[in-house]
Amino acid sequence: MASDLEPRPRRSMSGPGSGLGRLGLALALVSAAQFVLQLDFSIVNVALPTIQRDLHMAPADLQWLVTGYALTFGSLLLFGGRLGDLTGHRRLMTVITGLVLFGLTSLSAGLAPTSLALIASRFAQGASAALVAPMTLALVTDLYTEGPGRTRALGIFQGATAAGASAGIVLGGILTQFIGWRAIFLVNPPIIIVLVLLMVRLLPRDATHARTKMDVAGAVLATTSIASLIFGLSQGQQHGFDSPTALTALLGAAVLGVTFVVVERRSPAPMLPFGLLADPARRGALVVMFLMGAVVAGYVYFTSLYLQRVLHFSALMTGFALIPATATVMITSMLITPRLLGRFGVKPLLLLGLLSTGLGQLWLSRIDAGGTYQLDVLGGLLLTAFGMGIAFPTASVAVTAGTRPAERGLAGGLFATSLQVGQAVGLAALATIAAARTQAAHGFLVSGYRLSYAVAVGIVVVALGVVLLVLRARGRPARA
């Protein structure tokens, strides 16, 4: 019997250095690309005060350094995934094109002479990242057949995702403090040059399937509806959800979303074939990722605020304080989840991951104004991180299982979009709830933080219900 670690024959990586070692290097490169994207998403947060001072940015403009990246990245993920599936060219070329553009826009951000130039570069960074993110997940499923080999590969991939998000906070603090804020962007181009050169040499370069036309109407509607949603949520968080701008954007998102569904059902070649969502396990996993995105975004945000505003940690020390969570996610997703998933299957593992995440949020909901990192925070971080390390790789297995080559980019886009939109919705909702509670408690910050964690527990309970009701009892990944 062929090893489950071997690539499909039609994607043979023959030649010098072929075999498991070459396949492992290919996986490392794909994971490294995902690491860089996640790194850049979080690395800018620590440097915001320094950027504001150096470029004399208004507070209203400063938030666009974060929102601009999230807006274009989140709204273009589905389009990027479908584009990689339908062009008929190699997935590798889509990834390389996105990485080259990401490197160029990182360079323009690092050299930006004005705040407007920097904001424009962040918008462009998000757009180029949306070409890469869906394809990296698709490449993992191309490289490995379904079974234990793919499960282990997805665990490594999700570990790199978590590591990039947390490493960005630490690296951003170090670079900003010792070199300057421009270094957080200029660190990307040299890394990307190395990645591109190695990818051209090591990754499979055969075409995936025949060329197909893009559903332009569906692509435009999907992109604009998600962009309107993220923009409306951002404006609501900044100015209140009763503001005309937020209400108009959110209403527009709803109208565009409904129109997208109607157009897609009538299209002979839809951008999003609804048959892809026919599998209950895939549907349930996408809903879980949306809900987990809401929880994760809130827990990182409020934990960082609690450490800095209440326990008086510096930005750099806050980054270091999150390292145990990063290590837990990586160890769990890379070493523990693949073994458990092969034995117990998708449904039990999702339940375990959500249960651990819920317990972690419950722990954090008991934080105190006179608390300590060791007693009030660390336990909740580790429980939440363990749950993430279980749930994220398991959900990615469920979303990608059984997909045809022509659908793998779209599956990757759906996975990333559900997580990204969940983060946007969750952060806006939880931040609004916490702010209202803090105001009612006469400025007592911890009161708002506690409520945000308690609401997150409720979100996890909803996710548990989805798993129990939607996912079939089966879902154990087949062995090669």
C-alpha positions as CSV (number, residue, x, y, z in Angstrom):
1,M,0.0,0.0,0.0
2,A,1.3,3.5,-0.9
3,S,2.2,5.7,2.0
4,D,-0.4,8.4,2.8
5,L,2.4,10.9,2.7
6,E,3.0,10.4,-1.0
7,P,1.6,13.0,-3.4
8,R,-0.8,12.0,-6.1
9,P,0.8,10.5,-9.1
10,R,-0.5,13.2,-11.4
11,R,1.3,15.8,-9.2
12,S,4.5,13.8,-9.1
13,M,7.4,15.8,-7.7
14,S,9.9,13.7,-9.5
15,G,13.5,14.7,-10.0
16,P,16.4,15.3,-7.8
17,G,15.4,15.5,-4.2
18,S,12.0,14.0,-4.8
19,G,10.2,12.0,-2.1
20,L,9.0,12.7,1.4
21,G,11.8,15.2,2.1
22,R,10.9,17.2,-1.0
23,L,7.2,17.0,-0.1
24,G,8.0,18.2,3.4
25,L,9.9,21.2,2.0
26,A,6.9,22.0,-0.2
27,L,4.6,22.0,2.8
28,A,7.0,24.1,4.8
29,L,7.0,26.7,2.0
30,V,3.2,26.8,1.8
31,S,3.0,27.1,5.6
32,A,5.6,29.9,5.6
33,A,3.6,31.9,3.1
34,Q,0.5,31.6,5.4
35,F,2.7,32.6,8.3
36,V,3.8,35.8,6.6
37,L,0.2,36.8,5.8
38,Q,-0.9,36.3,9.4
39,L,2.2,38.0,10.7
40,D,1.5,41.2,8.7
41,F,-2.1,41.2,9.8
42,S,-1.1,41.6,13.5
43,I,2.3,43.2,13.4
44,V,1.0,46.7,12.7
45,N,-1.1,46.9,15.9
46,V,1.8,47.4,18.2
47,A,3.3,50.2,16.0
48,L,0.1,52.3,15.7
49,P,1.0,54.9,18.3
50,T,4.5,55.4,16.8
51,I,3.1,55.7,13.2
52,Q,0.5,58.2,14.4
53,R,3.2,60.4,16.0
54,D,5.7,60.2,13.1
55,L,3.2,60.8,10.3
56,H,0.9,63.1,12.3
57,M,-2.1,61.0,11.6
58,A,-5.6,61.8,12.9
59,P,-7.1,59.1,15.1
60,A,-9.9,58.6,12.5
61,D,-7.3,57.9,9.9
62,L,-5.2,55.6,12.0
63,Q,-7.8,52.9,12.3
64,W,-7.7,52.5,8.5
65,L,-4.3,50.9,8.8
66,V,-6.0,48.0,10.4
67,T,-9.5,48.2,8.8
68,G,-8.1,48.8,5.2
69,Y,-6.1,45.6,5.3
70,A,-9.1,43.6,6.8
71,L,-11.5,45.2,4.3
72,T,-9.8,44.2,1.1
73,F,-8.5,40.9,2.5
74,G,-11.8,39.7,3.8
75,S,-13.9,40.8,0.8
76,L,-11.6,39.3,-1.9
77,L,-11.0,35.9,-0.4
78,L,-13.8,34.1,-2.2
79,F,-12.8,35.8,-5.5
80,G,-9.1,34.9,-4.9
81,G,-10.0,31.3,-4.3
82,R,-12.3,31.0,-7.3
83,L,-9.8,32.8,-9.5
84,G,-7.2,30.2,-8.7
85,D,-9.6,27.4,-9.5
86,L,-10.9,28.8,-12.8
87,T,-8.0,30.4,-14.6
88,G,-6.7,27.0,-15.8
89,H,-3.2,28.0,-14.8
90,R,-1.2,26.6,-12.0
91,R,-2.2,27.3,-8.5
92,L,1.5,28.0,-8.0
93,M,1.3,31.0,-10.3
94,T,-1.6,32.5,-8.4
95,V,0.3,32.2,-5.1
96,I,3.5,33.6,-6.6
97,T,1.6,36.5,-8.2
98,G,0.0,37.3,-4.9
99,L,3.2,37.0,-3.0
100,V,5.1,39.3,-5.4
101,L,2.3,41.9,-5.1
102,F,2.3,41.5,-1.4
103,G,6.1,42.1,-1.3
104,L,5.8,45.2,-3.5
105,T,2.9,46.7,-1.4
106,S,4.9,46.0,1.8
107,L,7.8,47.9,0.3
108,S,5.6,50.8,-0.6
109,A,4.2,50.8,3.0
110,G,7.6,50.8,4.5
111,L,8.7,53.7,2.3
112,A,5.4,55.6,2.5
113,P,6.1,59.4,2.9
114,T,2.6,60.3,4.0
115,S,-0.3,58.8,5.9
116,L,-2.4,58.6,2.7
117,A,0.3,56.6,0.9
118,L,0.5,54.2,3.9
119,I,-3.2,53.7,4.0
120,A,-3.4,53.0,0.3
121,S,-0.5,50.5,0.7
122,R,-2.4,48.7,3.4
123,F,-5.5,48.4,1.2
124,A,-3.3,47.0,-1.5
125,Q,-1.6,44.6,0.9
126,G,-4.9,43.1,1.9
127,A,-6.0,42.6,-1.7
128,S,-2.7,40.8,-2.7
129,A,-3.0,38.6,0.5
130,A,-6.4,37.5,-0.7
131,L,-4.9,35.9,-3.7
132,V,-2.5,33.9,-1.6
133,A,-4.5,32.7,1.4
134,P,-7.1,30.5,-0.3
135,M,-4.5,29.0,-2.6
136,T,-2.2,28.0,0.2
137,L,-4.9,25.8,1.7
138,A,-5.7,24.4,-1.7
139,L,-2.0,23.6,-2.3
140,V,-1.9,21.6,0.9
141,T,-4.9,19.5,-0.3
142,D,-3.2,19.1,-3.7
143,L,0.0,17.9,-2.2
144,Y,-1.5,15.3,0.1
145,T,-4.2,12.7,-0.5
146,E,-7.1,12.5,2.0
147,G,-6.2,10.6,5.1
148,P,-3.6,10.8,7.9
149,G,-1.0,12.5,5.7
150,R,-3.3,15.4,4.8
151,T,-4.5,15.6,8.4
152,R,-1.0,16.0,9.7
153,A,-0.2,18.6,6.9
154,L,-3.3,20.6,7.8
155,G,-2.3,20.6,11.5
156,I,1.1,22.0,10.5
157,F,-0.6,24.6,8.3
158,Q,-3.0,25.7,11.0
159,G,-0.1,25.8,13.5
160,A,1.8,28.2,11.2
161,T,-1.4,30.4,11.0
162,A,-1.6,30.7,14.7
163,A,2.1,31.3,15.1
164,G,2.1,34.1,12.6
165,A,-0.7,35.9,14.3
166,S,1.0,35.9,17.7
167,A,4.5,36.3,16.4
168,G,3.4,39.6,14.8
169,I,2.6,41.1,18.2
170,V,6.1,40.2,19.6
171,L,8.0,41.0,16.4
172,G,6.1,44.3,15.9
173,G,7.1,45.4,19.4
174,I,10.8,44.5,18.9
175,L,11.1,46.1,15.5
176,T,9.3,49.2,16.5
177,Q,11.2,49.7,19.6
178,F,14.7,49.0,18.4
179,I,14.6,49.8,14.6
180,G,11.5,51.8,13.8
181,W,8.0,51.2,12.6
182,R,9.0,51.1,8.9
183,A,10.8,47.9,9.6
184,I,7.6,46.0,10.3
185,F,6.8,46.3,6.6
186,L,10.3,46.2,5.1
187,V,10.9,42.8,6.7
188,N,8.5,41.2,4.2
189,P,10.2,41.7,0.8
190,P,13.4,39.7,1.6
191,I,11.4,36.8,3.0
192,I,9.1,36.8,0.0
193,I,12.0,36.8,-2.5
194,V,13.3,33.6,-0.8
195,L,9.9,32.0,-0.7
196,V,9.2,32.7,-4.4
197,L,12.5,31.3,-5.6
198,L,12.1,28.1,-3.6
199,M,8.4,27.7,-4.6
200,V,9.3,27.9,-8.3
201,R,11.8,25.1,-7.7
202,L,10.0,22.8,-5.3
203,L,6.2,23.1,-5.8
204,P,4.3,21.1,-8.5
205,R,3.7,23.2,-11.6
206,D,1.1,21.2,-13.6
207,A,-2.2,22.8,-14.5
208,T,-5.2,21.7,-12.3
209,H,-7.9,21.6,-14.9
210,A,-9.3,23.2,-18.0
211,R,-10.0,26.9,-18.3
212,T,-13.5,28.1,-17.2
213,K,-15.2,31.5,-17.4
214,M,-15.4,33.5,-14.2
215,D,-18.9,34.4,-12.9
216,V,-18.3,38.2,-13.0
217,A,-21.7,39.1,-11.5
218,G,-21.3,36.7,-8.6
219,A,-17.7,37.8,-8.0
220,V,-18.7,41.5,-7.8
221,L,-21.7,40.8,-5.6
222,A,-19.8,38.6,-3.2
223,T,-16.9,41.0,-2.9
224,T,-19.0,44.2,-2.4
225,S,-21.4,42.5,0.1
226,I,-18.6,41.3,2.3
227,A,-16.8,44.6,2.0
228,S,-19.9,46.5,3.0
229,L,-20.4,44.2,5.9
230,I,-16.8,44.7,7.2
231,F,-16.9,48.4,6.6
232,G,-20.3,48.8,8.4
233,L,-19.1,46.8,11.3
234,S,-15.9,48.9,11.5
235,Q,-17.9,52.1,11.4
236,G,-20.4,50.9,14.0
237,Q,-17.6,50.0,16.3
238,Q,-15.9,53.4,15.9
239,H,-19.0,55.7,15.7
240,G,-21.9,53.6,17.0
241,F,-24.3,51.3,15.1
242,D,-26.9,54.0,14.9
243,S,-24.6,56.2,12.7
244,P,-25.9,56.8,9.2
245,T,-22.7,55.4,7.6
246,A,-22.8,52.2,9.6
247,L,-26.5,51.6,9.0
248,T,-26.2,52.3,5.3
249,A,-23.3,49.9,4.9
250,L,-24.9,47.1,6.8
251,L,-28.2,47.5,4.9
252,G,-26.3,47.5,1.7
253,A,-24.4,44.3,2.7
254,A,-27.8,42.6,3.4
255,V,-29.3,43.6,0.1
256,L,-26.1,42.6,-1.9
257,G,-26.0,39.3,0.0
258,V,-29.5,38.4,-0.9
259,T,-29.0,39.5,-4.5
260,F,-25.8,37.3,-4.6
261,V,-27.8,34.2,-3.6
262,V,-30.5,34.9,-6.2
263,V,-28.0,35.5,-9.0
264,E,-26.0,32.4,-8.1
265,R,-29.0,30.1,-8.1
266,R,-29.8,31.2,-11.6
267,S,-26.3,31.2,-13.0
268,P,-25.3,28.3,-15.2
269,A,-21.7,28.5,-13.9
270,P,-21.9,30.1,-10.5
271,M,-19.0,31.5,-8.6
272,L,-20.2,29.6,-5.6
273,P,-21.7,26.3,-6.6
274,F,-24.2,25.6,-3.8
275,G,-23.6,21.9,-4.2
276,L,-20.3,22.5,-2.4
277,L,-22.3,23.3,0.7
278,A,-24.5,20.2,0.4
279,D,-22.3,18.2,2.8
280,P,-23.5,18.8,6.4
281,A,-20.0,18.3,7.8
282,R,-18.6,21.1,5.5
283,R,-21.6,23.4,6.3
284,G,-21.2,22.8,10.0
285,A,-17.4,23.3,10.0
286,L,-17.8,26.7,8.2
287,V,-20.4,27.9,10.8
288,V,-18.0,26.7,13.5
289,M,-15.2,28.7,12.0
290,F,-17.3,31.8,11.8
291,L,-18.3,31.5,15.5
292,M,-14.7,30.6,16.5
293,G,-13.5,33.6,14.6
294,A,-15.7,35.8,16.7
295,V,-14.4,34.3,19.9
296,V,-10.7,34.4,19.0
297,A,-10.8,38.0,17.8
298,G,-12.5,39.1,21.0
299,Y,-10.3,37.0,23.3
300,V,-7.0,38.3,21.9
301,Y,-8.3,41.9,21.8
302,F,-9.6,42.0,25.4
303,T,-6.7,40.0,26.9
304,S,-4.3,42.5,25.4
305,L,-6.3,45.4,26.8
306,Y,-6.5,43.8,30.2
307,L,-2.8,43.1,30.3
308,Q,-1.9,46.7,29.3
309,R,-4.6,48.8,30.9
310,V,-5.2,46.9,34.1
311,L,-2.1,44.9,34.8
312,H,0.1,47.7,33.2
313,F,2.1,45.5,30.9
314,S,4.1,47.2,28.1
315,A,3.1,46.4,24.5
316,L,6.3,44.2,24.2
317,M,5.6,42.3,27.4
318,T,2.0,41.8,26.3
319,G,3.3,40.0,23.2
320,F,5.6,37.8,25.3
321,A,2.7,37.0,27.6
322,L,0.8,35.5,24.6
323,I,3.7,33.2,23.7
324,P,2.4,30.3,25.8
325,A,-0.9,30.4,23.9
326,T,1.0,30.4,20.6
327,A,3.1,27.4,21.7
328,T,0.0,25.5,22.8
329,V,-1.8,26.1,19.5
330,M,1.2,24.9,17.5
331,I,2.0,21.8,19.6
332,T,-1.7,20.8,19.7
333,S,-2.4,21.3,16.0
334,M,0.8,19.7,14.8
335,L,1.2,16.8,17.2
336,I,-2.0,16.0,19.1
337,T,-4.9,16.8,16.7
338,P,-3.7,14.6,13.8
339,R,-3.5,11.6,16.1
340,L,-6.8,12.2,17.7
341,L,-8.6,13.0,14.5
342,G,-7.5,9.7,12.8
343,R,-8.9,7.8,15.8
344,F,-12.1,9.6,16.7
345,G,-13.1,11.7,13.7
346,V,-14.4,15.2,13.0
347,K,-17.4,15.5,15.2
348,P,-15.9,14.4,18.6
349,L,-12.8,16.5,17.9
350,L,-14.8,19.7,17.2
351,L,-16.8,19.1,20.4
352,L,-13.6,18.7,22.4
353,G,-12.0,21.8,20.8
354,L,-15.1,23.9,21.5
355,L,-15.5,22.6,25.1
356,S,-11.9,23.6,25.9
357,T,-12.3,27.0,24.2
358,G,-15.5,27.6,26.2
359,L,-13.8,26.7,29.5
360,G,-11.0,29.0,28.6
361,Q,-13.4,31.9,28.1
362,L,-15.2,31.0,31.3
363,W,-11.9,31.2,33.1
364,L,-11.2,34.7,31.7
365,S,-14.7,35.9,32.5
366,R,-13.5,35.8,36.2
367,I,-10.6,38.3,35.8
368,D,-10.3,40.9,38.5
369,A,-8.9,44.4,38.7
370,G,-6.4,43.2,41.3
371,G,-5.6,40.0,39.5
372,T,-2.4,38.6,38.2
373,Y,-1.3,37.2,34.9
374,Q,-0.5,33.8,36.4
375,L,-3.8,33.3,38.2
376,D,-6.3,35.3,36.1
377,V,-5.0,35.0,32.5
378,L,-2.6,32.1,31.9
379,G,-5.1,29.3,32.5
380,G,-7.7,30.8,30.3
381,L,-5.1,31.4,27.5
382,L,-3.9,27.8,27.6
383,L,-7.4,26.3,27.6
384,T,-8.6,28.6,24.7
385,A,-5.4,27.9,22.8
386,F,-5.7,24.1,23.2
387,G,-9.3,24.3,21.9
388,M,-8.1,26.4,18.9
389,G,-5.4,23.8,18.2
390,I,-8.0,21.1,18.1
391,A,-10.8,22.9,16.3
392,F,-9.0,24.7,13.5
393,P,-7.2,21.8,11.9
394,T,-10.3,19.6,12.4
395,A,-12.6,22.2,10.7
396,S,-10.1,22.5,7.8
397,V,-10.2,18.8,7.3
398,A,-14.0,18.8,7.2
399,V,-14.1,21.8,4.8
400,T,-11.6,20.3,2.3
401,A,-12.6,16.7,2.5
402,G,-14.1,15.3,-0.8
403,T,-13.5,18.5,-2.8
404,R,-12.6,18.1,-6.5
405,P,-9.4,19.8,-7.7
406,A,-11.6,22.5,-9.4
407,E,-13.1,23.4,-6.0
408,R,-10.2,23.4,-3.7
409,G,-9.3,27.1,-4.1
410,L,-13.0,28.0,-3.4
411,A,-13.0,25.7,-0.4
412,G,-9.9,27.5,0.9
413,G,-11.6,30.8,0.2
414,L,-14.8,29.7,2.1
415,F,-12.7,28.6,5.1
416,A,-10.7,31.8,5.3
417,T,-13.8,34.0,4.6
418,S,-15.8,32.4,7.4
419,L,-13.0,33.0,9.8
420,Q,-12.3,36.6,8.7
421,V,-15.9,37.6,8.7
422,G,-16.5,35.9,12.0
423,Q,-13.6,38.0,13.4
424,A,-15.0,41.2,12.1
425,V,-18.5,40.5,13.4
426,G,-17.3,39.2,16.7
427,L,-14.9,42.0,17.5
428,A,-17.4,44.7,16.6
429,A,-20.2,43.1,18.6
430,L,-18.1,42.2,21.7
431,A,-16.3,45.6,21.7
432,T,-19.7,47.4,21.6
433,I,-21.1,45.2,24.4
434,A,-18.0,45.7,26.5
435,A,-18.0,49.5,26.0
436,A,-21.7,49.7,27.0
437,R,-21.1,47.7,30.1
438,T,-18.0,49.8,31.0
439,Q,-20.0,53.0,30.6
440,A,-22.8,51.6,32.8
441,A,-20.2,50.6,35.4
442,H,-18.9,54.2,35.5
443,G,-15.7,53.5,33.6
444,F,-14.8,50.2,35.4
445,L,-12.9,48.5,32.5
446,V,-12.8,45.0,34.0
447,S,-16.6,44.9,34.1
448,G,-16.8,45.3,30.3
449,Y,-14.0,42.7,29.7
450,R,-15.8,40.2,31.9
451,L,-19.0,40.6,30.0
452,S,-17.2,40.1,26.7
453,Y,-15.8,36.8,27.8
454,A,-19.2,35.7,29.1
455,V,-20.8,36.5,25.8
456,A,-18.0,34.5,24.1
457,V,-18.9,31.5,26.3
458,G,-22.5,31.8,24.9
459,I,-21.1,31.9,21.3
460,V,-19.2,28.7,22.0
461,V,-22.4,27.1,23.3
462,V,-24.1,28.0,20.0
463,A,-21.2,26.4,18.1
464,L,-21.5,23.2,20.2
465,G,-25.2,23.1,19.3
466,V,-24.3,23.4,15.6
467,V,-21.9,20.5,15.8
468,L,-24.4,18.3,17.6
469,L,-27.3,19.1,15.3
470,V,-25.7,19.6,11.9
471,L,-22.7,17.3,11.7
472,R,-23.3,13.6,11.1
473,A,-21.9,11.2,13.5
474,R,-19.5,10.0,10.9
475,G,-16.7,12.2,9.6
476,R,-13.6,10.1,10.5
477,P,-11.0,10.8,7.8
478,A,-10.4,7.8,5.7
479,R,-7.0,6.3,5.8
480,A,-5.0,6.1,2.6
